[in-house]
Amino acid sequence: MTVAFGQAEGGGAVPWCPSEEWIEAFEAQASTELYTRLKRFARARAGLVAHGGRVVDEFYVNELVQDALDDTFRGVLRWEPDRGSLEMFLIAAIHSRTRHDYAHAVNFPHERLETGPSSRSTLADTEVALAQRSGDDGSRRGKATERVLDHLKEHAGKDPDVLQLLALYGDTSTKKADIMRAAGWNSKRYEATRKRMIRLVQQLPNDVRDAAVARS
């Protein structure tokens, strides 16, 4: 089974409107047992990505499974129940993504990111601070967070996707599904943009970042 990883949501044509039969088939097969089997498969595939040079952990394993499920349910990846089981489709989706991530890690070693707990925590705290910002309340938290936003915009330069992501924080939310819907992005574009955000957050002066996240 072949899955086109990263294709545009709904194929860029007719909006995704699954039938009642499709939804029933998805919900019937998306069991806890399936999730456990998918995690086992994703963990094995993550080993390949690690071999390519990318730092992977349990967070990455969970992301592989959850993204495959979410993208399938939203129609980013098109599963046809009469052509195969949901499990085989999701396995193919995870296989396709990890093959993509492995190739990217090998071909672009300078973009390998440290995705350990501390980096994710720093990014998550910064995202929360940006989502909670209030530019006109005059509070210390508001001013500190605006400094973070100014620094990130300055370092983003002419990267339109990162600038759009920054604009959406606070106006929408930091949830992946909400950002993708508002920006009109597919999962691949969202992940690539957020990775560039990680690099920008890591480049923030410590005093600027700490002042915002301490109050988030």
Secondary structure, DSSP 8 states (H G I E B T S, - for coil): ----TT--GGGGSS-----HHHHHHHHHH--HHHHHHHHHHHHHHHHHHHHHT----HHHHHHHHHHHHHHHHTTSS---GGGS-HHHHHHHHHHHHHHHHHHHHHH-GGG----SHHHHHHHHHHHHHHHT--TTS--HHHHHHHHHHHHHHHHHTT-HHHHHHHHHTTTS-S-HHHHHHHHT--HHHHHHHHHHHHHHHHTS-HHHHHHHHTT-
